[in-house]
Amino acid sequence: MKALILVGGQGTRLRPLTINMPKAMMPVLNRPFLEHAIRRLAGYGIREIILTQGHLSQPIEGYFGDGGQFGVSLRYVVENSPLGTAGAVKNAEKHLGDRFLVLNGDVFTDLDLAPMIRFHRERKAVATISLTPVEDPTRYGLIETDPSGRVSRFLEKPSPDQITTDMINAGTYVLERRVLDGVPPQTQWSFERQLFPSLLESGQRVFAYPSPAYWMDIGHPKDYFQLNIDLLKGRSSQHIPARPDEVSLGEGSQVDETARLTGPALIGRSCRIGPKVTMSGPTVIGDNCRLDEGAIIEESIIWHDTHIGAGTRVVRSIIGEGCHIEAGSIVNDSVLGDNVTVAAGHRLKVGSRVWPGKTVGGEDKGDDTA
Ligand code: GTP
């Protein structure tokens, strides 16, 4: 069976992290998000994967190439303008078999695919939608089913009094190719709002497959942050730390003997952790990062090639690639795009989102967030 992964979204809600980097390439435990998904599919023996792209396609092709290094064969289908989720699959129709898998490219899950595919086959479904329970279903589209698992109703962004289930669409589908007959070519079309409801209206066999498996949609920075934390804490079967407080150090990284590191934490390759640095987990540090004397890092995710100056304090923040957090500055609960400089001694406003390439503090007295 082939699989198609949707990676063409704009990732608007994740800005500034997705201005120069597609959501699928954002590092999760120092590997692109998409690499986890591709390796998982390869683990199921799925060898042919189609990536439907639009926004920022080059970084993905540059990293994954033909997929051989990851044990799969990759085909890229690029949209000239965004076609939406179902429109993107329609656009790749000629490369698909009679039955195939579709994965949202921003969902990290331990969902077991083999029983889901079996369920789909046994129910003679045209579409099977994976479901996951969530605490607050009002943010999502709900899916109601009958006792056999057949979908009876879709409910988009329900009000609290309309909530009859906590099960939402988990973004993994098994589909029969003929469902695409109802999707107009080269037209923006959505699974959730158009294709699935229309299949239901025309009486077709749409089923839902609930699973309690680990699931995280990285739509917002806080979800992306939480995913990294969950993985460090061993909440997914895809990353089991040796110990709950494990500090894992990449090849060629050096830690000064006076630094105090508390896990869980992952430090990439070729990093230099200076004297009297204090790092408390859960924290991820990318490759080639430098943390100077006395820096304090708490519960943060720092991407590759970033420099954290002496005596700085970085707390519950996401710091993009190639940033400079200069000596004595403070970054709290913030999200910084790539190549941002926080000038020496600057205290960034709590909750800032700083756009790539900006310098904040120092001579620049402008808005931290623009
Ligand atoms: P926001 O802009 O923040 O809403 O994010 P998004 O549009 O990137 O993500 P959304 O959750 O709406 O989409 C779910 C999945 O479908 C993600 O993996 C997106 O990359 C992908 N996706 C969304 N729209 C398109 C599209 O027009 N074409 C393709 N190929 N993929 C899409």
Residues whose N, C-alpha, C, O or C-beta is under 5 A from the ligand:
A	BS01	GTP	L6 V7 G8 G9 Q10 G11 T12 R13 L14 T52 Q53 G54 P82 L83 G84 T85 A88 N104 G105 D106 G219
